Amino acid sequence: MASEESNGSLFEGMVVFTADEVPSAPPPPPPLHEDLFSDLTLQIQTPLDRTPPAPAPEPIGNPPPSRQASRKKKRAVRVGYARDNAVPEEPPLPSPSPSFAALPAELRPPTEPSAFRTASRLPQESPLPCDHPGLDVAATAHSDVRREEEGEEEELEEEERDEAQVEGGDSCAALRAVAEEEKEVEVAPLSDSGVALPAEKEDAFGSIEEKLALIRSRISGKLDSIRHRAAAATAQRKELRRRQRKVAGNVNSASARYRELEMELEEACEAENFERAERISESLAAAEREKDKLLIALKDADVECDAVDSEMQEVLELQVAAEEEGVTLLQQFAKDATDYANLVHKNAEEISAKELESWEASMELLEIKKLEMDIQSTLVLEARAGLDEAIEQLVEDDRRQQNMLKRKGDVLVKELGELLELVRLKEVEIADNDHQIQEVEKRISNVVAEFNVTQASIDAKHANLQSAQSNIDSESEALIIKKNKIDDFLSVAEQKSSKLMELAGVTSDEAKTRQDLVGLRKNLASSCLKSMQDRVSLGKMEEKIMEDVQRLKQQIASARISLQELSSMRAGMQQEIGSFQERISFINKRGPELEAEKKVAAAARNFKEAGRIASEAKVLNSEKEDLQNRWDKAVIDLEKLELEIRATSDKIQESEGLILLKEKEAAKAGYKKLRLISAAARAERSYALEMGDFEEGNMLLQEAAATESKAKELQESYSLQPEEDENTQHVVSIACITNLAAQHLAEMASSFNILNGSESRS
């Protein structure tokens, strides 16, 4: 029963009365519903109040049970009708996130979203007038029931109106807050690495590319300046090497001339041509002075070349340091770009998530409004159809009578035409019939006029519904556009993030390439620097050994002079000892003779002669004793002198042995140095040929060949054996390491079996 009451016909309770003169009226259809037109009201949107809102009150909780009970008494279907507060309670709008302001202006949602606009209702229209007597009777039949419900409805409508005002104030305040916050223009902060994130309207990817170009130009500028310095040092070294080769050629010529003069001097001495030997000796002294002068000049040239080599080594170290700095900058930039790409992607996801959440909420509200509009449109259309049907039912008999009278008039006109004789009678009947037709049309027009107000109200409500529907459609299109913009923004952010990640990858690869190049330069430079250090150390060792050899030769020369002096002293002492022996022998021989003569004189009684002979014998004995002492002392001194001579001879022999060892060590060091010089010359020749300087290449080849020839002479002269690792030792020119590209260096390192430091570590 309750279902029938709530879902009954729209015309339930209406009784249609026809005019008395209309005979045999058919039974009326079910009466219209009593609340069909009494509670028929519409909502239309009005512009939002732009005045500053009052502080939002606390949200109104659930209605009390009495209100819920009074709502249950409503029996009419009132979705969107007969409500002062037709706007449902909406949650407060979320405030925009800080990252939301960083969106471009075209990707921001509208300042006042259509889905969040608060619609205000028009003042409730008065009940439709019903002057038709049939409708008056039908309305009176249910007036008592309506009056009972109107009191409860008025209370409910007042409460709901208050709620709508509160909700409308909250919505307006939230919308104004969103509008004010979205007017602010924010600038993105700086990243930790110092990369400036762009402002709202600035192209971040372009600025990052500009910074990468700036880093690359900075690295290229440093490397170009270092290369210019290396080129200047290379040209200076080339000139110094030419001068060094020229001085070395002069030294070789002077040495050859000096050896020729020595040979001529020996030949002159052997031929006892002392005059020629004197002239050659003077020329030899002049040649020696010239050779010493050229040796000093060669040493100065070597010092200058070593200084230029040190400068080139410094340039190489600067280049390696600059490339390492470039690797560090590129790695840091790649890290910053990756972090910024992740930040852009994260912010885009957060903004898109928030916007999608807001969009989904707006779509839900819009769907609810669409549902309400559909229900309202359905009810309005049903009300219009019911009204049209009621009008048609009310005037159905009149229209039937009208049609009947028209047909009768036609028949009468026809009869009038046929029956001219009955014109008068028929004209009277026609006039009477026309009068009756006018009365019926008047009654029809009166009935239609009675419903004109209701019809106009329904048409106005239908037009308002159409306008609201068009607004909802426009809001739906705006939300679709907003969704598309959110998707476009997310797509642009993802593209930007992917470009940044790609740029970071390219930068990382470039940094790795530069790091590998630095590793190659370091490894090749370490080999080159080791060769230079070995060459310098071998040169110093050779100089030190030659100084020791000169010192030993000087010691031998002084020892030989001392030995000559000792030999002269020994010869004098030997002569003195010989004279002592001869005198002692004479005394030994003369002593017996004097003894015999003394005996003869004594026998002859010639005592004077005997005394003289005795005195002479005594003198000879004293002399003999003195000579014997002197002989003994001379023999002892001679033995000491012999020991000293033997010690000096042994020292000379030992020094000569040391000289041979030192000369062999010096020859070995010189051999190694010459081999290193030859390898360096060949490396420089390879670089000269690579650069297209064939003249310098030929000169370096000749220099390498001459150096190898000297090394071979030393090897043959001193029977030197090459070391095991000497044949596998490779030397690279510093200019080659500084100026050649990565591909050439990699090929060179591969040919030398030199592993890159980074590859070996991995």
C-alpha positions in Angstrom: 0.0 0.0 0.0 2.8 2.3 0.9 4.5 1.5 -2.4 1.3 2.4 -4.2 1.1 5.7 -2.4 4.7 6.7 -3.0 4.8 5.5 -6.6 1.3 6.2 -7.7 0.1 7.9 -10.8 1.0 11.5 -11.3 -2.8 12.3 -11.7 -3.9 10.4 -8.6 -6.4 12.5 -6.6 -7.6 14.5 -9.5 -11.3 14.3 -10.6 -12.1 15.8 -14.0 -15.6 17.2 -14.4 -16.9 17.9 -17.9 -19.5 20.4 -18.9 -23.2 19.6 -18.4 -24.0 20.0 -22.1 -21.4 17.4 -23.1 -23.2 14.1 -23.1 -22.0 10.7 -22.5 -18.5 11.6 -21.2 -16.1 8.7 -20.9 -14.8 7.7 -17.5 -11.9 9.9 -16.5 -8.3 8.6 -16.2 -6.5 8.2 -12.9 -6.2 11.6 -11.1 -2.9 13.5 -11.0 -0.6 13.4 -8.0 -1.3 16.1 -5.5 2.3 17.2 -5.3 3.0 17.3 -9.0 2.8 21.0 -9.3 2.7 22.3 -5.7 6.3 21.4 -5.0 7.7 21.8 -8.4 10.7 24.2 -8.0 14.0 24.5 -9.9 17.6 25.4 -9.1 19.7 27.6 -11.2 23.2 28.8 -10.8 24.0 32.3 -9.7 27.4 34.0 -9.7 29.5 33.4 -6.6 29.6 36.1 -4.0 33.0 37.8 -4.4 32.9 39.5 -1.1 35.3 38.2 1.6 33.6 35.3 3.3 32.9 35.2 6.9 34.8 32.7 9.0 33.7 29.3 8.2 31.6 27.8 10.9 32.0 24.3 12.2 30.5 21.7 9.8 26.9 20.8 10.6 26.6 17.3 11.8 23.9 14.8 11.0 20.3 16.1 11.3 18.5 15.3 14.5 16.1 12.3 14.6 13.0 14.5 14.4 14.2 15.9 11.1 14.8 12.5 9.8 11.4 11.4 10.9 9.7 14.4 9.3 11.6 13.6 6.1 10.2 10.1 6.1 6.7 11.6 6.0 7.4 13.0 2.5 5.6 10.8 0.0 6.3 12.7 -3.2 9.4 12.0 -5.3 11.3 15.2 -4.6 14.8 14.7 -6.0 15.9 18.3 -6.9 12.4 19.6 -6.2 10.8 21.5 -3.4 14.1 22.0 -1.6 15.6 25.3 -0.6 19.1 23.8 -0.2 19.4 21.7 -3.2 23.3 21.7 -3.1 24.6 18.7 -1.3 27.2 19.1 1.4 30.6 19.2 -0.2 33.9 18.6 1.5 36.2 21.7 1.8 38.4 22.2 -1.2 42.0 21.2 -0.7 44.5 24.0 -0.7 46.9 23.8 -3.6 50.3 22.3 -2.9 53.4 24.4 -3.2 54.6 22.5 -6.2 51.2 23.2 -7.9 52.1 26.8 -8.4 55.2 25.7 -10.3 53.0 24.4 -13.1 52.8 26.4 -16.3 49.8 28.7 -16.5 48.2 26.7 -19.3 48.3 23.5 -17.1 46.8 25.0 -14.0 43.1 24.2 -13.3 40.6 27.0 -13.5 40.7 29.4 -10.6 37.0 28.6 -9.9 36.4 25.0 -11.1 32.9 24.5 -12.5 32.6 21.3 -10.5 33.1 23.2 -7.3 30.8 26.2 -8.0 28.0 26.5 -5.5 24.6 26.8 -7.1 22.1 29.0 -5.5 18.4 28.5 -5.8 15.9 30.9 -7.2 13.2 32.0 -4.7 10.6 29.3 -4.4 7.8 29.9 -6.8 4.2 30.1 -5.6 1.9 27.2 -6.2 0.5 27.2 -9.7 -3.0 28.8 -9.9 -5.8 26.5 -10.8 -8.9 28.4 -11.8 -10.5 25.5 -13.7 -13.4 24.3 -11.7 -12.5 20.7 -12.2 -9.0 21.2 -10.9 -10.2 23.3 -8.0 -12.4 20.4 -6.9 -9.5 18.0 -7.3 -7.1 20.2 -5.4 -9.7 20.7 -2.6 -10.0 17.0 -2.3 -6.5 16.7 -1.0 -6.1 20.2 0.6 -6.4 18.9 4.1 -3.6 16.3 3.6 -1.4 19.0 2.1 -1.9 21.5 4.9 -0.8 18.8 7.3 2.5 18.3 5.4 3.2 21.9 4.6 4.0 22.9 8.2 6.6 20.1 8.4 8.0 21.0 5.0 8.4 24.6 5.9 10.4 23.8 9.0 12.5 21.3 7.1 13.1 23.9 4.3 14.2 26.6 6.7 16.8 24.2 8.3 18.0 23.1 4.9 18.3 26.7 3.7 20.5 27.5 6.7 22.7 24.5 5.9 22.9 25.6 2.2 24.0 29.1 3.3 26.7 27.7 5.5 27.9 25.2 2.8 27.8 28.0 0.2 29.9 30.2 2.4 32.4 27.4 3.0 32.6 26.6 -0.7 33.0 30.3 -1.7 35.7 30.8 0.9 37.6 27.7 -0.3 37.3 28.8 -3.9 38.6 32.3 -3.1 41.5 30.7 -1.2 42.3 28.6 -4.2 42.1 31.6 -6.5 44.3 33.8 -4.3 46.9 31.0 -3.9 47.0 30.3 -7.6 47.7 33.9 -8.4 51.1 33.6 -6.8 54.0 33.0 -9.1 56.7 30.8 -7.5 60.3 30.3 -8.6 61.7 26.8 -8.2 64.6 26.6 -5.7 68.2 25.7 -6.3 69.5 22.2 -6.2 72.1 21.0 -3.8 74.8 21.1 -6.5 74.2 24.7 -7.4 72.2 23.9 -10.6 69.5 26.6 -10.8 66.1 25.0 -11.4 64.1 27.2 -13.8 61.3 29.5 -12.9 57.7 28.8 -13.9 58.0 30.0 -17.5 61.6 29.1 -18.0 62.7 26.1 -20.0 64.6 23.9 -17.5 66.0 21.5 -20.1 67.4 24.4 -22.1 69.1 25.9 -19.1 70.6 22.5 -18.2 71.9 22.1 -21.8 73.4 25.6 -21.5 75.2 24.6 -18.3 76.5 21.5 -20.0 77.7 23.5 -22.9 79.3 25.9 -20.5 81.1 23.1 -18.7 82.3 21.7 -22.0 83.5 25.0 -23.2 85.3 25.5 -19.9 87.0 22.2 -20.3 87.8 22.8 -24.0 89.2 26.3 -23.2 91.5 24.9 -20.6 92.6 22.0 -22.8 93.1 24.4 -25.8 95.3 26.7 -23.7 97.3 23.7 -22.5 97.6 22.4 -26.1 98.9 25.9 -27.2 101.4 25.8 -24.5 102.4 22.3 -25.4 102.7 23.3 -29.0 105.0 26.2 -28.1 107.1 23.9 -25.9 107.3 21.3 -28.6 108.5 23.9 -31.1 111.0 25.2 -28.7 112.2 21.7 -27.9 112.4 21.0 -31.6 114.7 24.0 -32.1 116.8 23.1 -29.1 117.2 19.5 -30.3 118.4 20.8 -33.7 120.9 23.0 -31.9 121.9 20.1 -29.7 122.4 17.8 -32.7 124.5 20.5 -34.3 126.7 20.9 -31.2 126.9 17.1 -30.8 128.1 16.9 -34.4 130.8 19.6 -33.7 131.8 17.6 -30.6 132.1 14.4 -32.6 134.2 16.2 -35.2 136.4 17.8 -32.5 136.8 14.3 -30.8 137.7 12.7 -34.1 140.3 15.5 -34.8 141.6 15.1 -31.2 142.1 11.3 -31.8 143.8 11.9 -35.1 146.2 14.4 -33.5 147.0 11.8 -30.7 147.8 9.2 -33.3 150.0 11.6 -35.2 151.7 12.6 -31.9 152.5 8.9 -31.2 153.8 8.4 -34.7 156.0 11.4 -34.4 157.4 10.2 -31.0 158.0 6.8 -32.4 159.8 8.4 -35.4 161.7 10.6 -32.9 160.6 13.7 -34.9 160.4 15.8 -31.9 159.9 19.1 -33.8 156.8 17.7 -35.5 155.8 16.2 -32.2 156.0 19.7 -30.6 153.8 21.2 -33.3 151.3 18.4 -33.0 151.3 18.7 -29.2 150.4 22.4 -29.5 147.6 21.6 -32.0 146.5 18.8 -29.7 146.2 21.3 -26.8 144.2 23.7 -28.9 141.9 20.8 -30.0 141.5 19.7 -26.5 140.5 23.2 -25.5 138.0 23.4 -28.4 136.6 20.0 -27.5 136.2 21.0 -23.8 134.5 24.2 -25.0 132.1 22.2 -27.2 131.5 19.7 -24.5 130.4 22.6 -22.2 128.1 23.9 -25.0 126.7 20.4 -25.4 126.1 20.1 -21.7 124.3 23.5 -21.7 122.2 22.3 -24.7 121.4 19.1 -22.8 120.4 21.2 -19.8 118.1 23.4 -22.0 116.5 20.3 -23.5 116.0 18.8 -20.1 114.4 22.0 -19.0 112.0 22.0 -22.0 111.3 18.3 -21.3 110.5 19.2 -17.7 108.2 22.0 -19.0 106.5 19.5 -21.3 106.1 17.1 -18.4 104.5 19.9 -16.5 102.2 20.6 -19.4 101.2 17.0 -19.5 100.5 17.0 -15.8 98.4 20.1 -16.3 96.5 18.4 -19.1 95.9 15.3 -17.1 94.7 17.5 -14.1 92.4 19.5 -16.4 91.0 16.3 -17.9 90.5 14.9 -14.4 88.7 18.1 -13.4 86.6 17.8 -16.5 85.7 14.3 -15.6 84.8 15.4 -12.1 82.6 18.2 -13.5 80.9 16.0 -16.0 80.3 13.3 -13.3 78.8 15.9 -11.0 76.7 17.3 -13.8 75.4 13.9 -14.7 74.6 13.3 -11.0 72.8 16.7 -10.8 70.9 16.0 -14.0 69.8 12.6 -12.8 68.7 14.0 -9.5 66.8 16.8 -11.2 65.2 14.4 -13.6 64.1 12.2 -10.7 62.8 15.4 -8.9 60.9 16.5 -12.0 59.4 13.1 -12.4 58.5 12.8 -8.7 57.0 16.3 -8.7 55.0 15.6 -11.8 53.7 12.4 -10.4 52.7 14.1 -7.1 51.1 17.0 -8.9 49.3 14.6 -11.3 48.2 12.4 -8.5 46.7 15.4 -6.6 45.2 16.8 -9.7 43.7 13.5 -10.7 42.3 13.1 -7.2 40.7 16.5 -7.5 39.5 15.7 -11.0 38.0 12.4 -9.8 36.2 14.2 -7.0 35.0 16.8 -9.4 33.8 14.1 -11.8 32.0 12.3 -9.0 30.2 15.6 -8.1 29.5 16.2 -11.7 28.1 12.7 -12.1 25.9 13.3 -9.1 24.7 16.5 -10.6 24.1 14.8 -13.9 22.1 12.1 -12.2 20.0 14.8 -10.4 19.6 16.7 -13.7 18.5 13.5 -15.4 15.9 12.8 -12.7 14.8 16.4 -12.7 14.5 16.4 -16.5 12.6 13.1 -16.4 10.2 14.5 -13.8 9.7 17.8 -15.8 9.1 15.8 -19.0 6.7 13.5 -17.2 5.0 16.6 -15.7 4.7 18.2 -19.1 3.4 15.0 -20.6 1.0 14.6 -17.7 -0.2 18.2 -18.1 -0.7 17.8 -21.8 -2.5 14.5 -21.2 -4.7 16.2 -18.6 -5.5 19.1 -20.8 -6.3 16.7 -23.7 -8.5 14.6 -21.4 -10.3 17.7 -20.1 -11.1 19.0 -23.6 -11.5 15.7 -25.2 -15.3 15.9 -25.1 -15.3 19.5 -26.3 -13.0 18.6 -29.1 -15.2 15.7 -30.0 -18.2 18.0 -29.9 -16.2 20.6 -31.9 -15.4 18.0 -34.6 -18.9 16.8 -34.6 -20.3 20.3 -35.0 -17.7 21.0 -37.7 -18.8 17.9 -39.6 -22.4 18.9 -39.0 -21.7 22.4 -40.3 -20.1 20.9 -43.3 -23.2 18.8 -43.9 -25.4 21.8 -43.4 -23.3 23.9 -45.7 -23.6 21.1 -48.2 -27.3 20.8 -47.6 -27.5 24.6 -47.9 -25.8 24.4 -51.2 -28.1 21.6 -52.3 -31.2 23.0 -50.8 -31.4 26.6 -51.9 -34.9 26.6 -51.0 -34.2 26.0 -47.4 -31.6 28.8 -47.2 -33.2 30.7 -44.6 -33.8 27.8 -42.4 -30.3 26.5 -42.9 -28.8 29.9 -42.4 -30.5 30.1 -39.1 -29.3 26.6 -38.2 -25.8 27.6 -39.5 -25.7 30.7 -37.3 -26.9 28.8 -34.4 -24.3 26.1 -35.0 -21.6 28.8 -35.4 -22.7 30.3 -32.2 -22.4 26.9 -30.5 -18.9 26.4 -32.1 -17.8 29.8 -30.7 -19.0 28.8 -27.3 -17.2 25.5 -27.4 -14.0 27.2 -28.7 -14.3 29.7 -25.9 -14.6 27.0 -23.4 -11.6 25.3 -24.9 -9.6 28.5 -24.9 -10.6 29.1 -21.3 -9.4 25.7 -20.3 -6.2 26.2 -22.2 -5.8 29.7 -20.7 -6.2 28.3 -17.3 -3.2 26.1 -17.9 -1.1 28.7 -19.7 0.6 29.9 -16.5 1.4 26.3 -15.5 2.6 25.6 -19.1 4.8 28.7 -19.1 6.2 27.8 -15.7 7.0 24.3 -16.9 8.5 25.6 -20.1 10.6 28.1 -18.0 11.7 25.3 -15.7 12.5 23.1 -18.7 14.5 26.0 -20.2 16.3 26.4 -16.9 17.0 22.7 -16.8 18.4 22.9 -20.3 20.6 25.8 -19.3 21.8 24.0 -16.3 22.4 20.9 -18.4 24.4 23.0 -20.9 26.4 24.4 -17.9 27.0 20.9 -16.7 28.1 19.8 -20.2 30.5 22.8 -20.3 31.8 21.8 -16.9 32.2 18.3 -18.1 34.1 19.5 -21.2 36.3 21.7 -18.9 37.1 18.8 -16.7 37.9 16.7 -19.8 40.2 19.5 -21.0 41.7 19.7 -17.5 42.3 15.9 -17.5 43.9 16.2 -20.9 46.1 19.0 -19.7 47.1 17.0 -16.7 47.9 14.1 -19.0 49.8 16.4 -21.3 51.7 17.9 -18.3 52.6 14.4 -17.1 53.7 13.4 -20.6 55.8 16.6 -20.9 57.3 16.0 -17.5 58.1 12.4 -18.4 59.6 13.5 -21.7 61.7 16.2 -19.9 62.7 13.6 -17.3 63.7 11.1 -20.0 65.6 13.8 -21.9 67.4 14.7 -18.7 68.2 11.1 -18.0 69.4 10.7 -21.6 71.5 13.8 -21.2 72.8 12.5 -17.9 73.7 9.2 -19.6 75.5 11.0 -22.4 77.4 13.1 -19.9 78.3 10.0 -17.9 79.5 8.3 -21.1 81.5 11.4 -21.9 83.0 11.5 -18.4 83.9 7.8 -18.7 85.5 8.4 -22.1 87.5 11.3 -20.7 88.4 9.2 -17.6 89.6 6.4 -19.9 91.6 9.0 -21.9 93.1 10.3 -18.6 94.0 6.7 -17.7 95.6 6.1 -21.0 97.6 9.4 -20.8 98.7 8.5 -17.2 99.8 5.0 -18.2 101.6 6.2 -21.3 103.0 9.2 -19.4 104.2 6.9 -16.6 106.2 4.9 -19.2 107.5 8.0 -20.8 108.4 9.7 -17.5 110.0 6.5 -16.2 112.1 6.4 -19.4 113.1 10.0 -18.9 113.9 9.5 -15.2 115.9 6.4 -16.1 117.7 8.3 -18.8 118.5 11.2 -16.4 119.5 8.8 -13.6 121.7 6.8 -16.0 123.3 10.0 -17.2 124.0 11.1 -13.7 125.3 7.6 -12.9 127.6 7.7 -15.9 128.8 11.2 -14.9 129.5 10.0 -11.4 131.3 6.9 -12.6 133.4 9.0 -15.0 134.2 11.4 -12.2 135.3 8.4 -10.1 137.3 7.1 -13.1 139.0 10.5 -13.5 139.7 10.6 -9.8 141.2 7.1 -10.0 143.2 8.1 -13.0 144.5 11.1 -11.2 145.4 8.8 -8.2 147.2 6.4 -10.6 149.1 9.3 -12.2 150.2 10.6 -8.8 151.0 7.0 -7.8 153.1 6.6 -10.9 154.9 9.8 -10.2 155.5 8.6 -6.6 156.5 5.2 -7.9 159.0 6.9 -10.2 160.4 8.9 -7.3 160.6 5.7 -5.2 162.3 3.9 -8.1 164.9 6.7 -8.3 165.4 6.6 -4.6 165.8 2.8 -4.8 168.3 3.1 -7.5 170.3 5.7 -5.5 170.1 3.5 -2.4 171.2 0.5 -4.4 174.2 2.4 -5.8 175.1 3.6 -2.3 174.8 0.0 -1.0 177.0 -1.2 -3.9 179.6 1.4 -3.1 179.4 0.4 0.6 180.0 -3.2 -0.4 182.9 -2.3 -2.7 184.5 -0.3 0.0 183.9 -2.9 2.6 185.3 -5.5 0.2 188.4 -3.3 -0.4 188.8 -2.9 3.3 188.5 -6.6 3.9 191.0 -7.2 1.2 193.4 -4.4 2.4 193.2 -5.4 6.0 195.2 -8.7 5.6 197.7 -6.9 3.4 198.3 -4.2 6.0 198.7 -6.9 8.6 201.3 -8.6 6.5 203.1 -5.3 5.8 203.0 -4.5 9.5 204.5 -7.8 10.4 207.2 -7.2 7.7 208.0 -3.8 9.0 208.1 -5.1 12.6 210.4 -7.9 11.5 212.6 -5.3 9.8 212.6 -3.3 13.0 210.9 -0.5 11.1 208.6 0.4 13.9 207.7 3.8 12.4 206.4 2.2 9.3 204.8 -0.5 11.4 203.1 2.2 13.5 201.9 3.9 10.4 200.5 0.7 9.0 198.9 -0.1 12.3 197.2 3.3 12.3 196.1 2.8 8.7 194.6 -0.6 9.6 192.9 0.9 12.6 191.4 3.6 10.4 190.2 1.1 7.9 188.6 -1.0 10.6 186.8 2.0 11.9 185.7 2.9 8.4 184.6 -0.7 7.9 182.4 -0.6 11.0 180.9 2.7 9.9 180.3 1.4 6.4 178.8 -1.7 7.8 176.4 0.2 9.9 175.5 2.5 7.1 175.1 -0.6 4.8 172.8 -2.2 7.3 170.7 0.9 7.6 170.6 1.3 3.8 169.5 -2.3 3.4 166.7 -1.8 5.9 165.6 1.4 4.1 165.8 -0.3 0.8 163.5 -3.1 2.1 161.1 -0.5 3.3 161.3 1.3 0.0 160.7 -2.0 -1.8 157.6 -2.6 0.3 156.4 0.9 -0.5 157.0 0.5 -4.2 155.2 -2.9 -4.1 152.3 -1.3 -2.3 152.2 1.6 -4.8 152.3 -0.9 -7.7 149.5 -2.9 -6.1 147.5 0.3 -5.6 148.0 1.2 -9.2 147.0 -2.2 -10.3 143.9 -2.1 -8.1 143.0 1.4 -9.3 143.5 0.2 -12.9 141.1 -2.7 -12.1 138.6 -0.4 -10.5 138.9 1.9 -13.6 138.2 -1.1 -15.8 135.1 -2.0 -13.7 134.0 1.6 -13.5 134.5 2.1 -17.2 132.4 -1.0 -17.8 129.7 0.2 -15.4 129.8 3.6 -17.2 129.7 1.9 -20.5 126.7 -0.2 -19.3 124.9 3.0 -18.1 125.9 4.8 -21.3 124.6 1.8 -23.3 121.3 1.9 -21.5 121.1 5.6 -21.8 121.9 5.5 -25.5 119.2 2.8 -26.0 116.7 5.0 -24.2 117.8 8.0 -26.3 117.4 5.9 -29.4 113.9 4.7 -28.3 112.9 8.3 -27.5 114.2 9.5 -30.9 112.2 6.8 -32.7 109.1 7.7 -30.7 109.6 11.4 -31.6 110.1 10.3 -35.2 106.8 8.5 -35.2 105.0 11.5 -33.9 106.8 13.8 -36.4 105.7 11.4 -39.2 102.2 11.4 -37.8 102.2 15.2 -37.9 103.7 15.2 -41.4 107.1 16.6 -40.6 109.2 14.3 -42.7 112.4 16.4 -42.4 112.3 16.2 -38.7 111.5 12.5 -39.0 114.6 11.8 -41.1 116.8 13.8 -38.8 115.5 11.9 -35.8 116.0 8.6 -37.7 119.6 9.5 -38.3 120.0 10.5 -34.7 118.5 7.2 -33.6 120.8 5.3 -35.9 123.9 7.1 -34.7 122.9 6.5 -31.1 122.3 2.8 -31.8 125.7 2.6 -33.5 127.4 4.1 -30.4 125.5 1.7 -28.2 126.5 -1.2 -30.4 130.2 -0.1 -30.2 130.0 0.1 -26.4 128.3 -3.3 -26.3 131.1 -4.8 -28.5 133.9 -3.0 -26.7 132.8 -4.1 -23.2 131.0 -7.3 -24.1 127.7 -6.1 -22.7 124.6 -8.3 -22.6 121.2 -6.7 -23.2 118.7 -7.0 -20.4 115.7 -9.2 -20.8 113.1 -6.5 -20.5 115.0 -4.1 -22.8 113.5 -5.4 -26.0 110.0 -5.1 -24.7 110.5 -1.5 -23.3 108.5 1.1 -25.2 108.9 4.8 -25.0 106.3 7.4 -26.1 106.9 11.0 -26.8 105.3 13.5 -24.4 104.2 15.6 -27.3 102.5 12.5 -28.7 100.7 11.9 -25.4 99.7 15.5 -25.2 98.4 16.1 -28.7 97.2 12.8 -30.1 93.5 11.8 -29.9 92.1 9.0 -27.8 91.8 6.5 -30.6 95.6 6.8 -31.5 96.5 6.6 -27.8 94.3 3.5 -27.3 95.9 1.8 -30.4 99.4 2.8 -29.1 98.6 1.4 -25.6 97.2 -1.8 -27.1 100.3 -2.2 -29.3 102.5 -1.7 -26.2 100.3 -4.0 -24.1 99.6 -1.2 -21.6 96.3 -1.6 -19.8 94.3 1.3 -18.8 94.2 1.9 -15.1 90.4 2.0 -15.0 90.1 -1.2 -17.0 92.6 -3.1 -14.9 90.8 -2.0 -11.7 87.5 -3.2 -13.1 
